[in-house]
Amino acid sequence: MKKKIFYTFMSLLIVFQFEAIGQNKQNKYYKPIRFFINGGGKIPLESTSEFNYDFGAGANFGIVYTLNQTASLELSAKSGLTILYNSNNNNSANMIPFTLGVDFYLYDKDFSPYFGIRPGINFIDNSIEPSVSGEIGISYKKMKLYGGYNYMQIGNMIEFGIGYFFRQRPCGCFPHTK
């Protein structure tokens, strides 16, 4: 399972590099790199002896690269810290996720719904767990609201949150004035 995720991820990276090379470089106003911060919660769906938590909260930081001129396809990398809580026995665990994602925006406007997939790994208190997340959300200028489903072998979670981009998503248009 871990090798399949790794090989799929590396194949996606190779394909997206060729897509990025082919984008229109003539538009000097087109800045494809953006940074972001987001925060939110995670709700585990089941409890096991090795993954017994009620709720998680945390923040992520990352970078986004817009792959095509119509600003509909983006590649991202993010990492952060989430603290998972267990209210029954008052313990907690640190989860450090590292994910690479691909997002598809439905249209190139200020307000746009999107969906994405994010393979990655989670470091949970001295153990490494591979994960795959699906995410849907809406973005408006520099903000986004999202929800998702995170699949891990030790336990699945529902994710939700809000994010802020330090630069607005580039448009695929060519501005006529500076």
N, CA, C and O of each residue as an XYZ file, in Angstrom:
712
protein
N       0.824     -1.202      0.000
C       0.000      0.000      0.000
C       0.865      1.262      0.000
O       0.597      2.210     -0.738
N       1.913      1.261      0.843
C       2.769      2.441      0.935
C       3.541      2.665     -0.359
O       3.747      3.807     -0.769
N       3.978      1.562     -1.018
C       4.711      1.708     -2.274
C       3.798      2.223     -3.376
O       4.226      3.025     -4.206
N       2.546      1.774     -3.398
C       1.607      2.236     -4.418
C       1.356      3.733     -4.284
O       1.320      4.452     -5.283
N       1.183      4.200     -3.058
C       0.965      5.633     -2.829
C       2.193      6.422     -3.272
O       2.064      7.464     -3.915
N       3.376      5.932     -2.932
C       4.606      6.624     -3.307
C       4.764      6.701     -4.827
O       5.063      7.769     -5.361
N       4.568      5.577     -5.529
C       4.720      5.568     -6.987
C       3.661      6.422     -7.672
O       3.957      7.083     -8.667
N       2.449      6.419     -7.166
C       1.397      7.274     -7.725
C       1.760      8.740     -7.540
O       1.604      9.545     -8.459
N       2.234      9.079     -6.374
C       2.615     10.451     -6.079
C       3.756     10.920     -6.980
O       3.705     12.032     -7.507
N       4.780     10.091     -7.163
C       5.914     10.474     -8.004
C       5.485     10.610     -9.468
O       5.980     11.489    -10.174
N       4.585      9.764     -9.925
C       4.081      9.876    -11.296
C       3.337     11.183    -11.504
O       3.496     11.836    -12.535
N       2.519     11.569    -10.521
C       1.802     12.844    -10.614
C       2.768     14.020    -10.673
O       2.548     14.962    -11.434
N       3.830     13.976     -9.883
C       4.810     15.066     -9.902
C       5.462     15.205    -11.269
O       5.649     16.323    -11.750
N       5.807     14.105    -11.897
C       6.444     14.155    -13.214
C       5.498     14.728    -14.256
O       5.903     15.560    -15.067
N       4.246     14.296    -14.245
C       3.255     14.793    -15.210
C       3.017     16.291    -15.020
O       2.933     17.029    -16.002
N       2.907     16.743    -13.784
C       2.612     18.152    -13.543
C       3.789     19.064    -13.856
O       3.585     20.250    -14.115
N       5.002     18.554    -13.840
C       6.145     19.371    -14.242
C       6.056     19.738    -15.710
O       6.366     20.870    -16.081
N       5.637     18.804    -16.555
C       5.484     19.101    -17.978
C       4.348     20.092    -18.217
O       4.442     20.937    -19.107
N       3.290     19.998    -17.441
C       2.175     20.946    -17.563
C       2.629     22.348    -17.173
O       2.240     23.324    -17.814
N       3.444     22.458    -16.132
C       3.919     23.760    -15.683
C       4.862     24.407    -16.692
O       4.847     25.626    -16.858
N       5.682     23.602    -17.365
C       6.600     24.138    -18.373
C       5.821     24.723    -19.542
O       6.261     25.699    -20.148
N       4.663     24.138    -19.869
C       3.885     24.568    -21.018
C       2.995     25.767    -20.787
O       2.344     26.223    -21.727
N       2.937     26.302    -19.568
C       2.045     27.436    -19.350
C       2.588     28.697    -20.016
O       3.777     28.775    -20.326
N       1.743     29.657    -20.229
C       2.085     30.866    -20.971
C       3.016     31.746    -20.135
O       2.626     32.221    -19.067
N       4.214     31.961    -20.603
C       5.202     32.774    -19.886
C       5.195     34.237    -20.350
O       5.958     35.040    -19.814
N       4.364     34.606    -21.321
C       4.362     35.963    -21.851
C       3.657     36.948    -20.927
O       3.914     38.149    -21.000
N       2.793     36.473    -20.078
C       2.032     37.363    -19.211
C       2.864     37.697    -17.974
O       2.974     36.869    -17.070
N       3.449     38.889    -17.915
C       4.313     39.248    -16.788
C       3.526     39.494    -15.509
O       4.125     39.576    -14.437
N       2.195     39.616    -15.586
C       1.359     39.820    -14.404
C       0.937     38.495    -13.772
O       0.373     38.480    -12.678
N       1.202     37.404    -14.445
C       0.796     36.084    -13.993
C       1.830     35.565    -13.004
O       2.934     35.200    -13.410
N       1.497     35.523    -11.708
C       2.402     35.049    -10.672
C       1.831     33.762    -10.092
O       0.899     33.803     -9.289
N       2.378     32.632    -10.490
C       1.747     31.367    -10.132
C       2.010     30.861     -8.715
O       1.318     29.946     -8.267
N       2.972     31.412     -8.002
C       3.308     30.900     -6.667
C       2.613     31.741     -5.600
O       2.664     32.971     -5.624
N       1.957     31.045     -4.655
C       1.298     31.700     -3.526
C       1.581     30.911     -2.256
O       1.824     29.705     -2.304
N       1.548     31.593     -1.129
C       1.677     30.948      0.171
C       0.339     31.036      0.888
O      -0.458     31.937      0.624
N       0.096     30.093      1.799
C      -1.173     30.105      2.516
C      -1.005     29.590      3.937
O      -0.008     28.957      4.285
N      -2.009     29.882      4.735
C      -2.142     29.343      6.091
C      -3.600     28.926      6.234
O      -4.501     29.628      5.775
N      -3.826     27.794      6.866
C      -5.201     27.414      7.147
C      -5.273     26.721      8.493
O      -4.291     26.162      8.982
N      -6.431     26.770      9.066
C      -6.657     26.152     10.360
C      -8.032     25.522     10.398
O      -8.955     25.943      9.702
N      -8.141     24.508     11.223
C      -9.429     23.845     11.298
C      -9.419     22.689     12.263
O      -8.522     22.540     13.092
N     -10.441     21.879     12.129
C     -10.613     20.754     13.020
C     -10.662     19.435     12.287
O     -10.864     19.375     11.075
N     -10.471     18.379     13.057
C     -10.546     17.018     12.540
C     -11.385     16.205     13.516
O     -11.209     16.299     14.731
N     -12.287     15.417     12.977
C     -13.135     14.565     13.798
C     -12.891     13.114     13.387
O     -13.289     12.714     12.293
N     -12.242     12.314     14.249
C     -12.052     10.893     13.931
C     -13.400     10.176     13.864
O     -14.299     10.452     14.659
N     -13.533      9.261     12.916
C     -14.800      8.567     12.722
C     -14.912      7.280     13.523
O     -16.024      6.839     13.813
N     -13.801      6.671     13.886
C     -13.852      5.448     14.691
C     -12.716      5.465     15.692
O     -11.727      6.175     15.512
N     -12.863      4.689     16.735
C     -11.833      4.582     17.758
C     -11.282      3.175     17.766
O     -12.029      2.198     17.718
N      -9.976      3.082     17.825
C      -9.302      1.795     17.984
C      -8.351      1.925     19.166
O      -8.203      3.005     19.737
N      -7.715      0.833     19.525
C      -6.796      0.883     20.665
C      -5.585      1.778     20.374
O      -5.037      2.392     21.290
N      -5.168      1.855     19.113
C      -4.002      2.692     18.782
C      -4.385      4.074     18.272
O      -3.512      4.927     18.111
N      -5.660      4.316     18.017
C      -6.119      5.630     17.535
C      -7.448      5.943     18.213
O      -8.516      5.728     17.639
N      -7.369      6.453     19.441
C      -8.555      6.689     20.263
C      -8.633      8.179     20.611
O      -8.211      8.598     21.689
N      -9.180      8.969     19.681
C      -9.270     10.415     19.874
C     -10.666     10.897     19.509
O     -11.348     10.288     18.685
N     -11.086     12.000     20.133
C     -12.410     12.559     19.903
C     -12.409     13.716     18.916
O     -13.339     13.872     18.125
N     -11.345     14.533     18.971
C     -11.328     15.768     18.198
C      -9.882     16.204     18.003
O      -9.021     15.909     18.831
N      -9.624     16.899     16.918
C      -8.307     17.462     16.683
C      -8.425     18.879     16.155
O      -9.399     19.209     15.478
N      -7.456     19.710     16.454
C      -7.430     21.091     15.958
C      -5.992     21.460     15.663
O      -5.066     21.022     16.346
N      -5.818     22.286     14.616
C      -4.468     22.675     14.278
C      -4.409     23.648     13.124
O      -5.433     24.146     12.656
N      -3.195     23.911     12.672
C      -2.957     24.851     11.581
C      -1.926     24.261     10.623
O      -1.073     23.464     11.013
N      -2.027     24.671      9.361
C      -1.111     24.238      8.316
C      -0.582     25.451      7.571
O      -1.263     26.469      7.453
N       0.629     25.333      7.076
C       1.246     26.343      6.231
C       1.647     25.654      4.941
O       1.983     24.470      4.940
N       1.613     26.396      3.840
C       1.981     25.742      2.597
C       2.238     26.684      1.457
O       2.180     27.906      1.591
N       2.523     26.076      0.329
C       2.802     26.803     -0.899
C       1.941     26.191     -2.004
O       1.726     24.980     -2.044
N       1.453     27.054     -2.901
C       0.606     26.632     -4.014
C       1.244     27.112     -5.302
O       1.743     28.235     -5.379
N       1.225     26.251     -6.319
C       1.719     26.625     -7.637
C       0.597     26.397     -8.641
O       0.106     25.276     -8.776
N       0.186     27.451     -9.347
C      -0.855     27.341    -10.358
C      -0.245     26.800    -11.633
O       0.705     27.373    -12.167
N      -0.792     25.689    -12.125
C      -0.157     24.962    -13.218
C      -0.538     25.446    -14.606
O       0.284     25.375    -15.519
N      -1.752     25.935    -14.794
C      -2.157     26.274    -16.166
C      -2.650     27.706    -16.246
O      -2.942     28.331    -15.226
N      -2.739     28.212    -17.440
C      -3.077     29.610    -17.653
C      -4.495     29.953    -17.231
O      -4.757     31.094    -16.851
N      -5.407     29.012    -17.286
C      -6.789     29.310    -16.890
C      -6.977     29.244    -15.382
O      -8.101     29.381    -14.898
N      -5.912     29.040    -14.639
C      -5.920     29.034    -13.174
C      -6.916     28.031    -12.618
O      -7.544     28.289    -11.591
N      -7.069     26.903    -13.276
C      -8.015     25.911    -12.796
C      -7.320     24.717    -12.130
O      -7.984     23.938    -11.446
N      -6.025     24.553    -12.308
C      -5.321     23.413    -11.763
C      -4.144     23.901    -10.928
O      -3.309     24.669    -11.404
N      -4.086     23.446     -9.672
C      -3.027     23.888     -8.767
C      -2.391     22.699     -8.059
O      -3.051     21.707     -7.750
N      -1.106     22.826     -7.814
C      -0.340     21.843     -7.070
C       0.086     22.502     -5.763
O       0.545     23.644     -5.771
N      -0.058     21.801     -4.644
C       0.275     22.404     -3.360
C       1.046     21.434     -2.478
O       0.972     20.216     -2.645
N       1.778     21.999     -1.545
C       2.473     21.240     -0.503
C       2.187     21.943      0.811
O       2.283     23.167      0.906
N       1.833     21.158      1.830
C       1.552     21.783      3.118
C       1.990     20.889      4.261
O       2.074     19.668      4.132
N       2.264     21.530      5.375
C       2.625     20.847      6.600
C       2.196     21.717      7.760
O       1.960     22.912      7.586
N       2.093     21.143      8.922
C       1.671     21.916     10.077
C       1.662     21.069     11.334
O       2.434     20.119     11.462
N       0.787     21.419     12.252
C       0.659     20.696     13.518
C      -0.806     20.611     13.883
O      -1.523     21.612     13.867
N      -1.246     19.406     14.213
C      -2.595     19.176     14.712
C      -2.472     18.438     16.036
O      -1.698     17.489     16.157
N      -3.225     18.873     17.008
C      -3.239     18.202     18.304
C      -4.539     17.417     18.392
O      -5.623     17.990     18.286
N      -4.431     16.114     18.586
C      -5.586     15.233     18.726
C      -5.877     15.040     20.212
O      -4.966     14.782     20.999
N      -7.142     15.166     20.592
C      -7.548     15.088     21.998
C      -8.411     13.853     22.243
O      -9.157     13.414     21.368
N      -8.294     13.302     23.458
C      -9.188     12.265     23.942
C      -9.768     12.772     25.251
O      -9.052     12.897     26.244
N     -11.063     13.064     25.257
C     -11.688     13.661     26.446
C     -11.940     12.642     27.553
O     -12.082     13.032     28.712
N     -11.999     11.351     27.234
C     -12.279     10.341     28.263
C     -11.125     10.169     29.235
O     -11.347     10.096     30.444
N      -9.901     10.102     28.737
C      -8.757      9.914     29.644
C      -7.789     11.102     29.614
O      -6.650     10.983     30.065
N      -8.232     12.231     29.093
C      -7.471     13.486     29.115
C      -6.041     13.358     28.568
O      -5.095     13.864     29.173
N      -5.891     12.691     27.444
C      -4.570     12.659     26.821
C      -4.670     13.254     25.421
O      -5.756     13.438     24.871
N      -3.510     13.544     24.873
C      -3.467     14.145     23.545
C      -2.265     13.594     22.783
O      -1.352     13.006     23.363
N      -2.292     13.801     21.480
C      -1.184     13.374     20.619
C      -0.937     14.451     19.586
O      -1.865     15.122     19.133
N       0.314     14.608     19.221
C       0.673     15.553     18.163
C       0.681     14.832     16.828
O       1.246     13.746     16.702
N       0.054     15.436     15.838
C       0.055     14.903     14.484
C       0.662     15.963     13.573
O       0.176     17.092     13.514
N       1.723     15.596     12.867
C       2.372     16.496     11.919
C       2.122     15.946     10.526
O       2.766     14.979     10.118
N       1.187     16.554      9.783
C       0.921     16.064      8.433
C       1.851     16.714      7.417
O       2.240     17.872      7.565
N       2.196     15.959      6.396
C       2.895     16.494      5.234
C       2.168     15.949      4.015
O       2.172     14.742      3.772
N       1.543     16.841      3.248
C       0.753     16.396      2.099
C       1.113     17.200      0.859
O       1.512     18.362      0.937
N       0.963     16.560     -0.262
C       1.057     17.211     -1.561
C      -0.316     17.065     -2.192
O      -0.910     15.987     -2.153
N      -0.819     18.133     -2.769
C      -2.177     18.087     -3.276
C      -2.330     18.627     -4.674
O      -1.496     19.386     -5.170
N      -3.415     18.219     -5.297
C      -3.810     18.722     -6.600
C      -5.242     19.212     -6.462
O      -6.125     18.452     -6.063
N      -5.478     20.480     -6.790
C      -6.816     21.072     -6.723
C      -7.272     21.483     -8.112
O      -6.488     21.993     -8.913
N      -8.551     21.255     -8.387
C      -9.143     21.673     -9.650
C     -10.257     22.675     -9.343
O     -11.233     22.334     -8.674
N     -10.113     23.902     -9.827
C     -11.127     24.940     -9.661
C     -12.083     24.873    -10.842
O     -11.655     24.714    -11.985
N     -13.371     24.993    -10.568
C     -14.362     24.806    -11.619
C     -14.385     25.940    -12.628
O     -14.681     25.703    -13.799
N     -14.083     27.165    -12.214
C     -13.976     28.256    -13.169
C     -13.081     29.345    -12.600
O     -12.833     29.397    -11.396
N     -12.602     30.213    -13.478
C     -11.622     31.239    -13.145
C     -12.334     32.543    -12.800
O     -12.411     33.452    -13.626
N     -12.843     32.629    -11.601
C     -13.540     33.822    -11.094
C     -13.064     34.079     -9.671
O     -12.338     33.265     -9.101
N     -13.473     35.218     -9.093
C     -13.143     35.489     -7.693
C     -13.736     34.426     -6.776
O     -13.069     33.963     -5.850
N     -14.985     34.036     -7.027
C     -15.664     33.013     -6.252
C     -15.662     31.727     -7.064
O     -16.236     31.687     -8.153
N     -15.032     30.682     -6.559
C     -14.947     29.452     -7.332
C     -14.958     28.234     -6.415
O     -14.175     28.166     -5.468
N     -15.833     27.278     -6.685
C     -15.752     25.995     -5.983
C     -14.585     25.171     -6.521
O     -14.175     25.334     -7.670
N     -14.064     24.299     -5.690
C     -12.949     23.456     -6.109
C     -13.044     22.092     -5.431
O     -13.780     21.913     -4.460
N     -12.289     21.140     -5.960
C     -12.125     19.855     -5.297
C     -10.685     19.408     -5.518
O     -10.038     19.789     -6.493
N     -10.204     18.592     -4.591
C      -8.812     18.175     -4.691
C      -8.552     16.852     -4.006
O      -9.393     16.328     -3.274
N      -7.368     16.327     -4.261
C      -6.918     15.090     -3.625
C      -5.508     15.338     -3.093
O      -4.708     16.029     -3.723
N      -5.213     14.757     -1.909
C      -3.952     15.017     -1.233
C      -3.356     13.742     -0.637
O      -3.739     13.350      0.465
N      -2.441     13.093     -1.328
C      -1.711     11.999     -0.680
C      -0.646     12.580      0.240
O      -0.125     13.668     -0.006
N      -0.329     11.848      1.296
C       0.687     12.350      2.211
C       1.006     11.367      3.307
O       0.595     10.207      3.275
N       1.749     11.859      4.278
C       2.088     11.067      5.454
C       1.798     11.900      6.691
O       1.872     13.128      6.664
N       1.468     11.210      7.773
C       1.214     11.850      9.063
C       2.155     11.243     10.093
O       2.241     10.022     10.223
N       2.851     12.091     10.814
C       3.688     11.658     11.916
C       2.860     11.818     13.185
O       2.587     12.939     13.614
N       2.461     10.701     13.785
C       1.619     10.730     14.982
C       2.398     10.081     16.117
O       2.530      8.858     16.168
N       2.911     10.895     17.020
C       3.645     10.411     18.194
C       4.570      9.229     17.882
O       4.318      8.111     18.330
N       5.607      9.468     17.137
C       6.662      8.497     16.803
C       6.218      7.367     15.887
O       6.879      6.330     15.836
N       5.125      7.539     15.167
C       4.751      6.561     14.151
C       4.435      7.311     12.857
O       4.047      8.479     12.880
N       4.606      6.627     11.742
C       4.361      7.226     10.433
C       3.173      6.520      9.806
O       3.164      5.295      9.678
N       2.167      7.300      9.413
C       0.965      6.759      8.801
C       0.742      7.402      7.437
O       0.615      8.624      7.357
N       0.691      6.614      6.356
C       0.339      7.190      5.055
C      -1.140      7.548      5.038
O      -1.949      6.909      5.710
N      -1.489      8.572      4.267
C      -2.883      9.003      4.209
C      -3.216      9.515      2.818
O      -2.336      9.884      2.039
N      -4.498      9.526      2.532
C      -5.027     10.124      1.314
C      -6.250     10.932      1.731
O      -7.143     10.419      2.405
N      -6.284     12.199      1.326
C      -7.396     13.077      1.674
C      -8.098     13.551      0.418
O      -7.461     13.844     -0.594
N      -9.394     13.623      0.495
C     -10.194     14.265     -0.536
C     -10.761     15.541      0.058
O     -11.173     15.555      1.218
N     -10.785     16.608     -0.718
C     -11.230     17.899     -0.187
C     -12.128     18.597     -1.191
O     -11.864     18.576     -2.393
N     -13.186     19.214     -0.698
C     -14.027     20.086     -1.505
C     -14.147     21.405     -0.765
O     -14.074     21.446      0.463
N     -14.329     22.477     -1.510
C     -14.435     23.762     -0.855
C     -14.791     24.863     -1.825
O     -15.040     24.630     -3.008
N     -14.806     26.070     -1.288
C     -15.046     27.259     -2.094
C     -13.959     28.273     -1.769
O     -13.499     28.370     -0.631
N     -13.560     29.023     -2.782
C     -12.584     30.080     -2.543
C     -13.174     31.398     -3.022
O     -13.913     31.449     -4.005
N     -12.834     32.451     -2.311
C     -13.232     33.795     -2.694
C     -12.045     34.709     -2.463
O     -11.665     34.979     -1.323
N     -11.462     35.181     -3.554
C     -10.272     36.029     -3.536
C      -9.170     35.370     -2.726
O      -8.571     34.404     -3.199
N      -8.875     35.856     -1.515
C      -7.776     35.313     -0.724
C      -8.226     34.320      0.355
O      -7.399     33.842      1.131
N      -9.504     34.008      0.412
C     -10.027     33.132      1.463
C     -10.560     31.830      0.869
O     -10.902     31.758     -0.311
N     -10.622     30.800      1.721
C     -11.262     29.555      1.316
C     -11.885     28.874      2.526
O     -11.382     28.978      3.645
N     -12.984     28.177      2.283
C     -13.631     27.298      3.247
C     -13.577     25.902      2.664
O     -13.802     25.725      1.467
N     -13.284     24.915      3.479
C     -13.141     23.570      2.939
C     -13.613     22.509      3.921
O     -13.715     22.743      5.125
N     -13.892     21.360      3.380
C     -14.223     20.167      4.137
C     -13.626     18.987      3.420
O     -13.435     19.034      2.205
N     -13.327     17.928      4.145
C     -12.702     16.794      3.490
C     -12.784     15.522      4.295
O     -13.297     15.491      5.414
N     -12.266     14.482      3.697
C     -12.232     13.153      4.302
C     -10.798     12.657      4.225
O     -10.208     12.641      3.145
N     -10.230     12.252      5.352
C      -8.852     11.798      5.428
C      -8.844     10.310      5.746
O      -9.315      9.895      6.805
N      -8.304      9.503      4.825
C      -8.217      8.062      5.026
C      -6.816      7.690      5.503
O      -5.820      8.008      4.853
N      -6.755      7.007      6.656
C      -5.520      6.418      7.176
C      -5.844      5.000      7.622
O      -6.994      4.705      7.949
N      -4.867      4.132      7.640
C      -5.117      2.754      8.050
C      -5.512      2.656      9.518
O      -6.301      1.783      9.880
N      -4.984      3.529     10.373
C      -5.306      3.424     11.797
C      -6.621      4.096     12.149
O      -7.179      3.825     13.212
N      -7.139      4.978     11.272
C      -8.414      5.630     11.551
C      -8.695      6.759     10.584
O      -7.795      7.519     10.227
N      -9.930      6.870     10.164
C     -10.341      7.903      9.218
C     -10.866      9.130      9.959
O     -11.349      9.032     11.087
N     -10.764     10.287      9.303
C     -11.198     11.534      9.930
C     -11.930     12.406      8.921
O     -11.676     12.342      7.719
N     -12.838     13.217      9.432
C     -13.464     14.284      8.659
C     -12.727     15.568      9.014
O     -12.459     15.827     10.188
N     -12.395     16.377      8.002
C     -11.665     17.628      8.208
C     -12.521     18.802      7.758
O     -13.327     18.668      6.837
N     -12.352     19.944      8.399
C     -13.025     21.173      7.992
C     -12.173     22.347      8.442
O     -11.415     22.241      9.406
N     -12.301     23.473      7.735
C     -11.507     24.610      8.148
C     -11.655     25.806      7.234
O     -12.467     25.825      6.309
N     -10.838     26.804      7.528
C     -10.802     28.050      6.778
C      -9.344     28.351      6.458
O      -8.451     28.041      7.246
N      -9.108     28.958      5.295
C      -7.746     29.254      4.886
C      -7.608     30.661      4.347
O      -8.583     31.277      3.916
N      -6.383     31.162      4.378
C      -6.069     32.493      3.866
C      -4.844     32.383      2.966
O      -3.818     31.834      3.368
N      -4.955     32.910      1.740
C      -3.835     32.967      0.800
C      -3.214     34.354      0.881
O      -3.936     35.347      0.970
N      -1.905     34.437      0.851
C      -1.227     35.726      0.928
C      -1.219     36.460     -0.401
O      -0.773     37.605     -0.472
N      -1.700     35.827     -1.441
C      -1.886     36.459     -2.747
C      -3.109     35.820     -3.382
O      -3.356     34.626     -3.215
N      -3.869     36.623     -4.109
C      -5.066     36.103     -4.761
C      -4.693     35.125     -5.866
O      -3.632     35.250     -6.479
N      -5.554     34.164     -6.118
C      -5.332     33.182     -7.182
C      -5.195     33.912     -8.504
O      -6.039     34.748     -8.828
N      -4.146     33.619     -9.284
C      -3.954     34.353    -10.543
C      -5.073     34.041    -11.526
O      -5.576     32.919    -11.585
N      -5.447     35.043    -12.286
C      -6.467     34.809    -13.308
C      -5.773     34.420    -14.607
O      -4.591     34.706    -14.800
N      -6.505     33.775    -15.481
C      -5.952     33.363    -16.755
C      -6.048     34.437    -17.805
O      -5.725     34.198    -18.968
N      -6.486     35.619    -17.418
C      -6.669     36.701    -18.390
C      -5.372     37.499    -18.550
O      -4.456     37.398    -17.734
N      -5.320     38.283    -19.607
C      -4.204     39.179    -19.838
C      -4.671     40.593    -19.541
O      -5.502     41.116    -20.284
N      -4.177     41.239    -18.489
C      -4.634     42.590    -18.192
C      -4.196     43.585    -19.267
O      -3.105     43.473    -19.827
N      -5.061     44.554    -19.544
C      -4.769     45.572    -20.569
C      -4.072     46.781    -19.974
O      -3.392     47.518    -20.688
N      -4.230     46.992    -18.687
C      -3.567     48.123    -18.021
C      -2.761     47.591    -16.857
O      -3.008     46.496    -16.353
N      -1.799     48.383    -16.444
C      -0.962     47.988    -15.337
C      -1.591     48.335    -14.067
O      -1.023     48.075    -13.006
